[in-house]
Amino acid sequence: MNAPPRVRISGALLRALLPVVLVSCAGQAPPPGGPEDRIPPEIISTSPAPYSTYYSERVVALEFSEYVERRSVEGAIFVSPDVGRLEFDWSGQEVEITFADSLKPNTTYVVTVGTDVVDLRNRNRMARAFSIAFSTGGQIDRAAIAGIVYPESGGASKSGVLVGAYRLDDLDPDTLNPRWTKPDYVTQTGSAGEFALPHLRFGRYRLLALRDEYTNLLYDPQTDAYGLLAGDVALSEADTLVRDLAIAMAVEDTTAPTLIKATARSLQQVELQFSEPLRESDIPVKGVEARDTLSGASLEVLAVSMKRPERDRYLLASAQQDSMAVYRLTVLGVRDSAGNDISPIANSLTFQPNTSSDTAGFRLVGFSTRDSSRSVARRPILEAYFSRPADRSIPPRSVVLSDTLGRALPLDVSWSGSLTLSVQPRRPLSHEAWYRLTILEGMLSDVFGSRGRDTTIAIAFQVVSADRLGSIEGTAIDESTSDSRGPIVVFAQPVDGSRGGTIRQTIDGPGPFVLSEVPEGQYRIGGYRDRNGNALYDAGAVFPYTPAERFRLVADTLRVRARWPYEGAVLRLR
């Protein structure tokens, strides 16, 4: 079959066209030598011409600006609606793509070439997806969706993320399972995470962003990172373009935690290791059972506490163990941070008592803040770690925070699990001032009734200087009237090279916010509507479908200067 004449695309039209994917195979040979190639490949001509109507051929031709890796092209071409298997016929920088199926009458087709396409000389990726639309009838569908995808981690690539749109008008949305159903329209994100789905039919769509590791256009849990919107998108004559959508990627954790090790440390202590961190800092003693495997006699469990900072390890304290016995230990009713219950087939192990003497006793073994630390926050949470589970009483004057004049400051002191003592001043500390945290170890005791050593443990630290801090003041605006449950969490996130961590503030609803005590540097502000009030961003679930919380990360970078407020910041939730 002879393809229609190829149409060369002008630079202006090329930049105006919305992105998407097509191409393939071997026997390529780019010209050797020359300067290093840093220019991404582009599509410079197509057949048929963009926006052609009454087109009935089963072939589309594309010409690239340079030699491209054919396999990268063939894996990056999407045709909507589906046209069956694609065949590729290459000639230099040009490829003809033949569809296995005939085209439907009066239908707009979109051929998308994604950003996985790389050139042959230096493997430069296409900067943005490319799309060409044509119709077998007299008009082109003109609805469109556009937005940006934020990667699941700082090291994850912004480009090449698959964004699919599922048309909901002809199905029950509750039955849509992206594990088995491919999207009706597909594109890939560009170098900045931007995406566009042009030439859509009017109707209602569900969007799903995927890091499609198996390139199968299907969601593979625990393998593919995913991203959802806070709801479905409706396109109509009155609203043909929905843009500025924000999708935050996440990784679904559906794997149940398992108990992978039980190691006796003494005749009264056993260290437990799990496959991942658990939600609980202390496991309730009724959730842990230990029995002699021969007699069936139960071993009394006194405490099971998380060892920090590891978080996946716990120390179990028990009554005196029989040195000749073998015990089976079973853990029930615990969950990981994603809410997965411990696996019922991997929650039990045996251990033999360790007859070695526990010479360390009950003692303080470390702090979360190093001695003589500088630039500590004004209201720090200081943690002290102990060798054995404590009885969790806190006698008066056993924990003291004092200034350089020896004056004791009001504190909130509590046990975060039986191995970790948490200390926080009730009021902000003074900039640049030095403080001393003192713990009288001998006033504390463990679950066995043994007191700590008759000694005083202390660390000193200096609070951050006000000369290095600024603030961000602004307004949070929520444009939604239908999804207004929960507070708004506003945060300032440092960009690469800036100092300090993420600063956040929770406000009851739309209105002013002030992010104070912000170390000088460059930041991007963002926020989300905390629909369930758990102070965490919830990315939703692919199936059964749960929409994500509404999220926004402002594109502009803010420069925070010490001792100066940055005013006029705007967070707009859509």
Secondary structure, DSSP 8 states (H G I E B T S, - for coil): ------EE--HHHHHHS---B----S-------SS-------EEEEES-TTB-S---SEEEEEESS-B-HHHHHTSEEEES----EEEEEETTEEEEEESS---TT-EEEEEE-TT-BBTTT--B-SS-EEEEEESSS----EEEEEEEE-SSTTS-SSS-EEEEEE-TTS-GGG--TTT---SEEEE--TTSEEEEEEE-SEEEEEEEE--TTSSSS--TTTS-EEE-SS-EEEBTTB-EEEEEEEEEE--------EEEEEE-SSSEEEEEESS-BS-SB--GGGEEEEETTT--EE-EEEEEE-TTTSSEEEEEES---TT--EEEEE-S-BBTT--B--TTSSEEEE----S---S-S-EEEESS-TTEEEE-SS--EEEEESS-B-----TTSEEEEETT--B--EEEEESSTTEEEEEESS---TT-EEEEEEEGGG-BBTTS-B--S-EEEEEEEE--GGGEEEEEEEEEE--SS---S-EEEEEEE-TT--S--EEEEESSSEEEEEEEEESEEEEEEEEE-TT-SSS----BTTTTB----EEE-SS-EEE-TT-EEEEEEEEE-
